[in-house]
Amino acid sequence: MSYWTIWLIIVILLAVIEACTVNLVSIWFVGSGIISLFVSLFNDSFFLQFGIFVGCGILFLILTKPALDKMIKEKNEKTNLERIIGMNGVVTQEIKKNEVGEVKVDGKLWSAIASKKITEGTLVVVKSIESVKLVVEKVEEEKEQEPKEKKPAPKKKTTTSTKKKTSSKKSTTKTTTTKKKTTTKKGEE
């Protein structure tokens, strides 16, 4: 058996492996095997052919893999589940510590778990996905905004102050007048 048939078999096997995996495992060595096949037609040294096979395979790998990986990652679109990680949602069924509840994220209802109890109507953020359940946490900003929203805005009060000095000059009387209420405070200067 001549060397060119050995290289032809190697190229075919590597091509089949690459076709089965589609993960760019052996494509570089398919190219270097083709080069070694052509070298075997003109040179009978198997060590030279094998050196070209390995050297060209590694060179192709170093030169093309980063560019191919970048192209593949750009084409890779997030699935429905991956897309919702980091999105906010609202709890529609109370989530107890490490028990399944329900949240609405992106207009869809999902089973969800959390490390702490989260009541219905609370705003949450999706942290990760375990099996078919979302792992959520309470949104921290919601805790700070919630009390502000429940308290009514303070009404503006008009105040007028007058100070009267007494003969001793040590005490003053301060009168504050508002639309609804009048208070008088006494104090020392």
Secondary structure as the mmCIF struct_conf table of DSSP 4:
data_model
#
loop_
_struct_conf.conf_type_id
_struct_conf.id
_struct_conf.beg_label_comp_id
_struct_conf.beg_label_asym_id
_struct_conf.beg_label_seq_id
_struct_conf.end_label_comp_id
_struct_conf.end_label_asym_id
_struct_conf.end_label_seq_id
HELX_RH_AL_P HELX_RH_AL_P1 TYR A 3 THR A 21
BEND BEND1 ASN A 23 SER A 26
HELX_RH_AL_P HELX_RH_AL_P2 ILE A 27 PHE A 42
HELX_RH_AL_P HELX_RH_AL_P3 PHE A 46 LYS A 75
HELX_RH_AL_P HELX_RH_AL_P4 ASN A 80 ARG A 83
TURN_TY1_P TURN_TY1_P1 ILE A 84 GLY A 86
STRN STRN1 ASN A 88 GLN A 93
STRN STRN2 ILE A 95 ILE A 95
STRN STRN3 LYS A 97 LYS A 97
TURN_TY1_P TURN_TY1_P2 ASN A 98 ASN A 98
BEND BEND2 GLU A 99 GLU A 99
STRN STRN4 GLY A 101 VAL A 105
TURN_TY1_P TURN_TY1_P3 ASP A 106 GLY A 107
STRN STRN5 LYS A 108 ILE A 113
STRN STRN6 ALA A 114 ALA A 114
BEND BEND3 SER A 115 LYS A 116
STRN STRN7 ILE A 118 ILE A 118
TURN_TY1_P TURN_TY1_P4 GLU A 120 GLY A 121
STRN STRN8 LEU A 123 GLU A 130
TURN_TY1_P TURN_TY1_P5 SER A 131 VAL A 132
STRN STRN9 LYS A 133 LYS A 138
HELX_RH_AL_P HELX_RH_AL_P5 GLU A 140 LYS A 150
BEND BEND4 LYS A 151 LYS A 151
HELX_LH_PP_P HELX_LH_PP_P1 PRO A 152 LYS A 156
STRN STRN10 THR A 160 LYS A 165
TURN_TY1_P TURN_TY1_P6 SER A 167 SER A 168
BEND BEND5 LYS A 169 LYS A 170
STRN STRN11 SER A 171 THR A 177
BEND BEND6 LYS A 179 LYS A 180
STRN STRN12 THR A 182 GLU A 188
#
